[in-house]
Amino acid sequence: MPVEQVKVPRAGESITEATINRWLKADGAFVNVDEPLFELGTDKATQEVPAPAAGVLKILAKEGATVAVESVVAEINTDAKPPAAAASPKAPEKPAAAPSPGPAATRLLAEAGMKPTDVPGTGPGGRVTKGDVLAAPRAPEPRPQPVEPARPAANQRTTREPMSQIRRRIAERLLASQNATATLTTFNEADLSNLMDLRTRYNDRFEKKHGVKLGFMSVFVKAAVEALRAFPLVNARLEGGDIVHQHFYDIGVAVSTEKGLMVPILRDADRMGFADIEKKIAELAKRAREGKIAVTDLEGGTFTITNGGIFGSMLSTPILNPPQSAILGMHNIVKRAVVVNDAIVIRPMMYLALSYDHRLIDGREAVGFLRRIKEVIETPSRLFLEV
């Protein structure tokens, strides 16, 4: 009997095992080539694994099992034939299909998650035009509902559940980071008055032109690139007894998901404009929260930014994301009394934290790097003048 083995695919250089979250096809079912078989979870992402051949599926590994990369989790009997389709009465002739939408309309429909049949066409022969799509009402996006944990019985004092594969790997990586690096954190604060004024003045025009709002994160990413250029050792990494200098800027932006913290990477962030950064962050964050992000989107990175301020954090000491040597922590923006030109004024202030590997980076570089971030954030016009 010809049999095709179904193996756990490689999902990155650092990943050696994964979890079968769920089977998408039942044991004994007939499957087609490239049809999704099961959902595989790693410490970084979740992906669907397709069938390598057509035939009858025999499942060898149960849901929830931890499996090694390239291990066999199922077999497909390729000698089996698909079940015969049940006889059905002759279908009535279909009316002539409406003309296909134009390229611009097709792109807009895809971006809006709509089908051509959702929009009345006013073009020749009923063709859907770009104007038809723009004028069509959009259904409001459903709001995510909070997940209620199972309630314990009245006399039950404790409950127990196994850690997910992602949670276990996150725990392992955090502990390894603390044990393998000489982590130190330095702090500063930034006055966001000018940055907030800039957003207030230009956000409407920015959003109208680029289709995305001007957020703080794109400014911090650009500020980080400028600081990394000024202090290149912060962008380097240790590898054995060598210092690896990295002459590119792949910035990780931490994203919180229901499955844990993920850090998608903005590749070559120094070559991206503000709008490009905002769009890419939104795209990666959406895919991460939907469990559709690729492992390649999470690999590598030379520096990371994490924003605990969105949860209300006033101050924290971020943990390094090895093999990176530093991470920048943003925090909550709070109006505080500060002294400016010998006068006490109220300003929107943010604490900044830089955690770094003291084996590679000394206090001089760390403090200078953070001061550079502060200077750029407080005078954001410098980003445009590149001074």
N, C-alpha and C positions, 0 to 999 in steps of 0.2 A: 504494500500500500504506500504510494508516494506521500510523504509527509513534509510539510514546510514548517520549520521551527519559528516561533515568535519570540524574539529576544528583547531584553530591555536595552533601549538605545543609549548611546553615550549622550550626555546632556551638558558637557563641559569638562575641562581638564581636571578640576578639583572635586568632581562628584563621582563617588564610587558606589553609592547605593541610592535607592529611591523607594517610594511606597506606591503600591497599587491602590489608588483611592477608590476606584469603582470600575467594574466591567460594564461596557456599553453594549455588549452582545452576550446572549445567554450561551451556556455550555450546550453544544450540539446544534447550534444555529448555523445556517449557511451564511457565509460572509463573502463579500466581493473584494477585489483588489483595491487597496487604499481606503477601504471603509474603516472608520474609527472603531478600534477594538476595546481599548481601555484608557482610563485617565491615570497618568503617571505623575506623582508629586515628588519634588525634590526640595532641598532647603532653599531654593531660589525661585522656583516657578512650578506651574502645573501645565502639562501638555497632553494632548491626545495622541496615542500611538496607533497608526493605521495598520491594516492587514497587509502582509507582504505578498499574499497570494489569495486566490479564490478557493473556497472549499468549506468543509464542515469543521467548526471550531471545537477543540478539546482544551478546556481550561485546566492548567496545572498549578497555578498559584491563586490563593484566595484573596478577596478584597481585604485591604488593611495590612497585607503582608509586606515586610521589608525585603527587597530583592536586590541582588548585586547587579551592577552594570554588565550587560551582555549575557546574563543568565537567561535560561529558557523558561518562559512563564506560560506558554500554550503551544499547541500544535494545530496545524490545519491539514486535514485530509484533502489533498488536491485532486484525488480521483473521484470525489463525490460530485454529483451534478446538482445544479440548482433545482428547487422544487418546481414542478410544472405549474404554470399560471392557470388559475381557474378560468373555465370558459365564461365569457361574458357576452351579453347581447351587443350587437353592432351599435357603436356609438353614433349619435346623430352628427351630421356634418357641422363642423364649427364655422361660425361666421368669420368672414375675412378679418384678420388681425389688423389693428390700427398701425399706422406707420411707426417705426422705431423713433424714439426721441433723438434729437441732435446730440452731438458730443458734449456740449456745455450743459444741456439739460440732464443728460445721463450722469455726469459728474455730480451735479447738485443733488440729484435724486439719491445717489449713493451716499453722499455726505449726510443727507437728512434721514437716511434709513427708510426711504419710501420706494414704492414701485410705480411704474408708469401708469398702472390702472388706478392709482390713488389720486391722480391729478387729471382734471378735464383738459383735453388738448384743444387749443384754438388755432393751431397752425394748419397748413394745407392737409386735407384728408384726415383731420383730427390729430395731427402730430403734436406731441407735447413739446413746448418751447421753453427756453430758459426763463422767460417772463412768467409762464404758467407755474413753474416750480417755485419761483420767488414769491408769487402771489398766493400760493396754496397755504392754507392754515396748517400749522404744526401741532401735533398732539403733544401735550405736556409730558415731560419725562417723569416716569413714576419715581416717587421718593422711596429710598431704601427704608424698609421697616426694621426697627430694632429687633435683634435676635434675643428672645427670652430663654435664659438657661432653664433646664429642667428643674422643677422645684422638688426638694427632698421631702421625704415623708415626715409626718409630724414628729416622730420619735427618732429621726435620723440625724445624728450630730455631724457626720462627715460623709462626703461622697468622694469617689475616686474615678478618674478618667485617664487614659494613656495620653501622653504628649504626642502631638502630631509630628510627622517627620520634619516639617519646616521648623517647628518650635524647638525640637531637639537639636537640630543643626545650628539654629541661631544661638542656643545656649552654649553649645560646644565652641562655636566661633568666638563668642564674647569672652568665654573663659580662657580660650587659647590666646586671645588678644591681650588680656590682662597679664597672663603668665609669660608671654613671649616678648613683650615690649616694656620699655621703661617709660611709662606714660606719665606725662605731666600736663597740667592745664594752666593757661594764663588767661586773664580776663581784661576786658576793656568795655567801654560803653560808647554808643554813638547817638548823636542828636539827629533825628530823622525829619526835622522841620523842612529842610530844603527838598528832600526826596518826596515828602508828602505834598508839598506845594507843587512840585513838578508833576506828580500824578494828577492832582486836582486840575491843573491847568491844561494838560495835554491828553488825559485819558480818553475823553470822548472822541477826539480826532484820531488818536492812535487806534482805538477799537473800530472806528468807522473805516479806517484805511486797511487794517490788518485782520479784522475779524476776531480779535482777542484782546482782552484787557491788559493794561500795563501793570504787572504785579511787582512785588518787591523781589521775588526770587530771581528774575532775570537780571536785575541790577546787582544783586549779591553775587550771582555767577560771574558777571563781567568784572565786578570788583575783585573777586577771588583770582581771576585770570591775571589781572593787573598786578596783584600782590605776589602771585606765583612767579611772574616775570621778574619782579624786583628781588624776590628771595627764592631762587630756583631750587635751593636745597630742600625746601618744603614740598616741592613737587617730585623729589627723588624717592628711592626706596632702597632698603638694604637687601642684599642677596648674598648670603654666606658672609664672606669677608669683604665683599665689594659694595661700593655705592653705585647704584644704577641711576644715572641722570636721565630724566625723561623730558625730551624737548617737544612735548605735545601736551595738550590740556584736555583730558577726558574727565569731566566733572560729574561725580555721583550726586544725585539729589534724593535724599531719603524720603520714602513714601510709606505711610502707615496703611496697612490692609488688615482685613479680618484674620488673615492667616499669619500676620506678623509683619515686621519691618522689612521692606525691600528697598534696594538702592539702584534704580535704573541709571544708566550712564549717558551723559550728553557727550557724544564724540566730537572732538575738535571744537570745543566750545568757544575758543578764541576766534574761530571763523564765522560764528553765528551772530546774527543781529538780535536785538531785544525781542522782536516779534517771533523770530525763529525759535528762540529759547522758550518763550511762553507757550508756543504751540506744541513744541516737542515735550515739554514737561507735562502739559495737560494730556497729551496722547499717551505717554508712558504711564502716567498715574492711572488713567482710565483702564488701560490694559492690565496693569498690576492688580487693581481692585477687582477686575472681572476674571482674574485668573488666566488671562490670555497672553501674558507677556512671555517673550522668548528668553531662554537662558542667555543667549548672546547679548541681550539688552542689559544684562546684569553683570557681565564679566568685565574684569579689568577696572579701569579708573585710576586716576592719579591723585585725586583729592575728593573729599566728600563734604557736602553741606547738609546739615539737618536742622529743621525748624521746630523746636519744641514749643515755640511761642504760639502756634496754632492751637495748642491744648491749654494755653494759659501759663506755661512754665516761665518763671522769672529768671531762673539761673540753674545751670546744670553743667556737668562735666562729661561731654560726649566720649564714647569709647571708640578707639581706632578701628578702622576697617582694613585689616591687613590684606595685602602687603603695603598698603598706603601708610604714609608716615605722619599724616595730620588730618584733622577733621575740624570744621568750623561749626559752632553751634549758635543759631539765632534764637532769640527769646521774645517774650511778650513785649509789646510796645506800651509803655506806661507814661502818663504825664507826671513829671516830677519837677520839683524846684531845683534849679541849677544856677550857678553863678556865671554870668556872661558879661564881660567888660565891667566887673565889679558891681553888677546889679543882679538881684535875684529875679529870675524869670521862670515861667512854666514852659517846659519843652517836652515833646514826645521822645522818650529815651528808650533805647534797647541795649541790654547787656549782651556782649559778644564773648564767646569762649572759644579758645583754640586749644584742643588737646593734641599733643605731639609726642613722637618717640624721641626721648632725650638721648638715646644712643646715637642718633644721627643729627638732631637739631638742637642747638644750644638756645639758651634764653634770649640771647641777642637777636637771633633770627626770628624766633617766635614772637617776641614783643614787637620787633620791627614789622613783621608781617601783619600782625593785628592792627598796629597803628596805621599801616597803609590801607587796610580795609576800612578803618574808621574815616580816614581822610577822604577816600573815594565816596563813601556813603554820605558823608556830610556835605560834600561838594560834588554832586553827581554830574555837573557839567564837565568835569575833568574827563569823564569817560568818553564824551563826544570829542573833546579836544585832544585826547590821548596824552595828557600831561600829568 
